[in-house]
Structure formats: structure tokens, C-alpha cells
Amino acid sequence: MKRNRLQTVGIVLAVIGLIFVVAAGVAYAKVQDGYTSLQTFSEAQNVTLSYNEDGQLIDRGTTEGAEAIMTLLTDEWGFNVVGGDLDPADPLVNTATEYMYQMATIGYHVLHGTQTVVLAEDVEYDGEVFAAGTYEFEVDGRYWTDFNRSHPLEGPARSQAWSGTAHGLFAELGVGTVTHSVLQIGLAIAAAFAAIGGMAILSGLGLVWVSREEKVGDLEVEKALADSVS
């Protein structure tokens, strides 16, 4: 009876393990489909990062520019950069880190840019008169919500700096980042399923084998007893 129970448990474990292995295979296939789709999308966009001959990231020809962008990404935005995602031999933007770096590149230049605001006529605001003319307005690290939209200079500068294009690129790059991150999680889940399934199958087969050995030993004992009685 004990042997039968062990065999049953072993078979059940092996079947469960097989189910996990199949699920791992399906998950892996879906993840690969996702990677293929993301790669195709990235190739269609053809956005690449710039590296110098030493394999260092550069922005507008300098490593200092790239370092400033990386500082924004890691220190201010708190993003955990994966070094392996940045490959000079494959500059195409198609990984989470590359998408976020490209987003930080756009953000950095917007935040540190200068906008030209033209007033067609004199404007009075909060007791101050802004004469008609052209003004150079420093964004000075302002995000969309940091501008005073009622101000005769800040209001127009906000729309120019954080334009619909800038917001659209942020949204698109954010989707790419999330997609790649989710695919990485899916790959990890597939690996975990495969490991659990493999362990369950080995454990189940082990129980079946142990119960078989016990059964063979019992038969030998019973045969010895029968021989001694006869």
C-alpha cells in the first residue's frame, strides 16, 4: 500500500512537472515573438545611439554631453542602467536602457534649451510691463508643470519647449522601455517554470524508482521465506 502511494505521488509530480515544462515552452515562444516584434519596430524607426571610436557614448560629439544625460537618467530619474544593454556594436535603440537613454537625451536638451518668445505688443503682468519684441527665455530645468502659463514669457516658452512632439516621443520611448522590461520578466518566468517543471519531473521519477526498488526487495524476501518453509 505504501509503495502504491509513493508511485502515485511520483506520477502526479512528474505530470505536474511536465505541465510546467510545456507552460515554459509556450511562455518562451511568446516572449521570442515579442522580441521579434520589438526588434522589427526598432529597425523601422532606425534610431541609433552615438559612440566614439573607443566605444564610449557621445552626444553632439562629446562624451561630456553623454555623461550629463546619463546623470539625468540615473541620478534625477533614478533609472537602473543595465550596462549590457548599451552595445557600441549594436547602436540601434531596442532595449529598455537604450529607450530610456534616448528619452533622457530629449529631456536633457529640452530642460537646458533656450526658447525664443516674440511679443507682438506690450504686455503687463503682475505690475511689470513686457515691451513688444523678441526675448530669449532659458528653460533652466523646468518641466511642463514648472512653468507659469499665465506669464507672458513662460507661457509661450512652455508650449515651445515641451511641444506635442516632445511629449509624443516621451510616450513612445516609454512604451518601448516597458515592453522590453515586460519581455525580460516573461523570459525570467519561462526559465522559472522550466526549472520547477524539471525538478518536479525528476522528483516524481525518483519516487517511482524508489518504490520500484522497495517492491523488488520485498519480492526477494517473500521468495526466501517460501523456500525456507518448503
N, C-alpha and C positions, 0 to 999 in steps of 0.2 A: 504493500500500500504506500509506504514511504517512497519507494522507488518510482511508483507511478506519479505521485505528486511532484517529485523532482523533475521527472520527464515532462510533465505538463507545464510546469513553471518555465522550464528551459525552452520548450517550444513556443510558449507565449512570448517570452523575452526575445527570442530570435525573430518572430513575426513582427513584433513592435519595432525591433531594430531595423528590419527590412523596410518597414513603412517610413522610418526616419531617413533612411538612405535614399529612398525614392523621392521623398519630400526635398531632401538636399539637392538631388539632381534637378528637380523641377525649379527650385529656387535659383540654382546656379545658372540654368538656361535662361531664366527670365532676367537675371542680372546681366548676363552677357548681351542679351537683346537690348537692354537699357544702355549699356556701354557703347554698343554699336550705333544706336540712335544718337547718343550724345556726341560721339565722335563725328558722325556724319553732319550733324548740326554745326559743330565747331568748324569743320572743314568748309562748310558752306559760308560761314561768316568770315573765315580766314583772318582772324585777329591773332596776332603773334606778339610775344614779348621780345624786348631787345636785350641782347647780351653783347659784351665786348669780346675780344679775341681770347681773353683769359677765362671766359665763361661766367663773368660777373654781370648781374643785372645793371642796365643803364637806363636812364630816362633823359631824353633830349641830349644824348651824347655823353652824359656824365654818370659816374657811379654815385656821386653825392646826391643827385636827384632821386635815384632809385632808393638810396638809403633813407631819404626823407619820407618817401612814400611808404617804405617798409615800416618806418617808425610810426607813421599814422595808423597803418594796418594793425600792428602788434600792440603798441602802447595805448593809443587812444581808442581804437575799436576793439581791442582785446582778442584779436583772432589768433588762433594757434596755427602758425605756419608749418606745413609739412615740407621739409626740405626736398624730399624725393619727388614732390610734385613739380618742382622747378628744374627743368632739364634743358640746358642750352642746346642739346642735340634735337630737342623736340619743343620748339618755342610756341607751338600752337596752344592757344588758351583753351584747355579742355579738362582741367582738374579743378577741384574746389579752391586750392590755394591760388592757382593762376586766375580764376574768375575773381576772387576777392582782391588779388593784387591789381588787376585791371580796374576794378571798381574803385580801389583806393587811389589809383593813378588819376582817374577822372575827378574824384573828390578832392584830391590834393590841389590840382590845378584850378578847380573852381574856388576852393577856400582861400587860395593865395593869389587869386587873379585880381584884375582891375577892370571895372566896367565904366564905359563912357555914357554919361547921362546928359541929355540935352533938354534944357528948359526953354520952351518957346516964348515964355513970358515970365515976368516976375511972379514969384510965389511967396506968400507969407505963411510961416508955420511957427506956432508957439512963440510968437513975438519976434521971430527972426525973418528977415527978408532975403530970399534967394533970387538974385538977379537973373534975368534971362541970359542963357549962354551954355557953354559946354563945361561939364565937370568930370574929373577923373575920380571915381569912387573906389576905394580899396575895400574889397570884401572882408579882409582881415579875419579869416577863420569863421565867418558867420555861416551857419546852416540856415535852411529855409525859415525855420521858426525864430531865428535870432534877429531877423530884420524888423524894423518898424515900418510896416507897409503904408502908414499914413504920412511918413516923412517924404518930402518931395524928391530926395535923392535916394534914400534907402528903398523906397517902394519900387521904383523902376529898376534899380540895380538888382533887387531880389529876383525879379522876373527874368532879367537878362542873365544873371549868374546861374541860378537854379532854373534853367529853362525846361520845357517839356522834354527836350532831347536828353538832358542830363538825368531827369527823373526816369525816363524810359530806359536809358542804358543801365541805371542802377537796378531797376526792376528786372531787366533781362539777365544781367550778370548775377543777381541774387538767385534767380531761378536756376541758373546753371550751377551755382555753388550748392544749393540744396539738393539738386538732382544728383550731383556727383557724390555728395555726402551720404544720401539715402542708398545709392548703389553700393557704396562701401559697407554700409550697415547690412545690406542684403547679402553681400558676399560673406560677411562675418557670420550671419545667421545660417547660411548654407553650410559653411565649414563646421559650425557647432552642431547642426543636425547630422552631418556626416559622422562626426566624432561620436555623438551619442548613439547613433544607429550602429556604428561599428562595435562599440563597447557592448551594447545590448545583444548583438548577434553573437559575439564571442562568449559573453556570459551565458547566454542561452544554450549554445552548443556545448559549453563546458559542463553545464548541469546535466545535459542529456548524456554526455560521455561519462561523467561520474556515476550517474545512476546505472548506466550500462555496465560499468566495471563492477559495481556492487552486485548486480544481478548475476554476472558470470561467477563471481566469488561464491555467492550463495548456492548456485547450482553445483559447484565443485564440492562444497561442504555436504550438501544433501546426498551426492553420489557416494562420498566417502562413508557416510553413516549407513547408507543402504548396503554397501559392500561389507562393512563390519558386521552387520546383523546377519547377512547371508553366510 
